Amino acid sequence: MGSMGNEALTVAAVARRLGVAPATLRTWDRRYGLGPSEHSSGEHRRYSETDLARLTLMRRSEEHTSELQSRFGISYAVFCLK
């Protein structure tokens, strides 16, 4: 696939890159507001390179949830990502 450039990625493509289920991305969108930066109701979600970078940080944070919860709480980690 090479460099992403301005290419918009589907939910499935982003989920594969992050190693999560597509439903997880939808949950992060609803729960934490970490969805695509531009999404119109009734249209497919398309993620930008910036969106993918934010989600990558979320995934890394999720991998260390117990440490984050014990130190700061997951809500602090999400606040830092916005």
Phi, psi and omega in degrees: 000329177076207180288140183286324183056231179260012182297131177271133182256145177283167176303314182298318180295317179294317180300317178298315181298324183271344182075035178233167176283149176306324179298330178296319179296320179293322178295315178299325178296309181293313188283318188242357181072028182257044177269191178299144181296333176229117179211120178265141179303135179087356179249157178293144175289134176229125185260138177269175177299321178295317177301315180298321179297317178296318180292327176297318176296320179297316180299315178297320178296319180298324180296336182245031185304315183297321177293316180296318180296320182288330181268311189232332189094141183299330181298327177295317179299318179294318178303319182292335181280340184278000000 
